[in-house]
Amino acid sequence: MKINKRQIQRIIRAETSINSSNKNFGSNFERQRMLKENSQLESMNRLADSHLPLIEKMMSEWEIESFRDRPDPRADDIYELLFQLDERMMAIKENRE
């Protein structure tokens, strides 16, 4: 069985379209998913980097206030929430790799 010139051209076109679709981010679902996961992880790391110093500053100011007599009993709850938020942000930073 012989393959004529037109059939060879069709085979080459089909193979090149398959190869180009594998390189294209728009047509490859797995690559899109990986790209999306990386961008989400990167945004969480940027969020942790920007907010962690602010949280630590608020906690240090709150510790200074804790030595004074506070009439509000919710102050300890606020400090506890800040502490939990600080721990969660540190966990995000530690799980980078």
C-alpha positions as CSV (number, residue, x, y, z in Angstrom):
1,M,0.0,0.0,0.0
2,K,1.4,3.3,-1.0
3,I,0.9,6.6,0.8
4,N,0.5,9.5,-1.6
5,K,1.7,13.1,-1.0
6,R,-1.6,14.4,0.1
7,Q,-1.9,11.8,2.8
8,I,1.5,12.6,4.1
9,Q,0.6,16.3,4.3
10,R,-2.5,15.5,6.3
11,I,-0.6,13.3,8.7
12,I,2.0,16.0,9.2
13,R,-0.7,18.7,9.8
14,A,-2.4,16.5,12.3
15,E,0.8,15.8,14.2
16,T,1.9,19.4,14.2
17,S,-1.5,20.5,15.5
18,I,-1.3,17.9,18.3
19,N,2.2,19.1,19.2
20,S,1.2,22.7,19.2
21,S,-1.9,22.1,21.3
22,N,0.3,20.4,24.0
23,K,2.5,23.5,24.2
24,N,-0.5,25.8,24.4
25,F,-1.7,26.7,27.9
26,G,-5.2,27.5,26.6
27,S,-5.9,23.9,25.4
28,N,-4.2,21.9,28.1
29,F,-6.3,21.6,31.3
30,E,-3.5,20.1,33.5
31,R,-1.1,22.9,32.7
32,Q,-3.9,25.5,33.4
33,R,-4.6,23.8,36.8
34,M,-0.9,23.8,37.7
35,L,-0.6,27.5,36.7
36,K,-3.7,28.3,38.8
37,E,-2.4,26.5,41.9
38,N,1.0,28.2,41.6
39,S,-0.6,31.6,41.4
40,Q,-2.8,30.9,44.5
41,L,0.1,29.7,46.5
42,E,2.1,32.7,45.4
43,S,-0.7,35.1,46.4
44,M,-1.0,33.4,49.8
45,N,2.7,33.8,50.4
46,R,2.6,37.5,49.4
47,L,-0.4,38.0,51.7
48,A,1.5,36.4,54.6
49,D,4.6,38.5,53.9
50,S,2.7,41.7,53.9
51,H,0.4,41.1,56.9
52,L,2.7,39.3,59.3
53,P,4.6,42.4,60.4
54,L,1.4,44.2,61.0
55,I,0.0,41.4,63.1
56,E,3.2,41.2,65.1
57,K,3.2,44.9,65.7
58,M,-0.4,44.8,66.9
59,M,0.4,41.9,69.2
60,S,3.4,43.8,70.7
61,E,1.2,46.9,71.3
62,W,-1.5,44.7,72.8
63,E,1.0,43.1,75.2
64,I,2.0,46.6,76.4
65,E,-1.7,47.4,77.0
66,S,-2.1,44.1,78.8
67,F,0.0,45.3,81.7
68,R,-2.4,48.1,82.4
69,D,-5.7,47.6,83.9
70,R,-8.2,47.0,81.2
71,P,-11.9,47.4,82.0
72,D,-12.9,45.5,78.9
73,P,-12.9,41.7,79.4
74,R,-12.9,41.1,75.6
75,A,-9.3,42.4,75.4
76,D,-7.9,38.9,76.2
77,D,-10.1,37.4,73.5
78,I,-8.8,39.9,71.0
79,Y,-5.2,39.1,71.9
80,E,-6.0,35.4,71.5
81,L,-7.4,35.9,68.1
82,L,-4.3,37.9,67.0
83,F,-2.1,35.1,68.3
84,Q,-4.0,32.5,66.3
85,L,-3.9,34.6,63.2
86,D,-0.1,35.0,63.7
87,E,0.3,31.3,64.0
88,R,-1.6,30.6,60.8
89,M,0.3,33.2,58.9
90,M,3.6,31.6,60.1
91,A,2.3,28.2,59.0
92,I,1.7,29.6,55.5
93,K,5.2,31.0,55.3
94,E,6.8,27.7,56.5
95,N,5.0,25.6,53.9
96,R,6.5,27.5,51.0
97,E,8.7,24.7,49.6
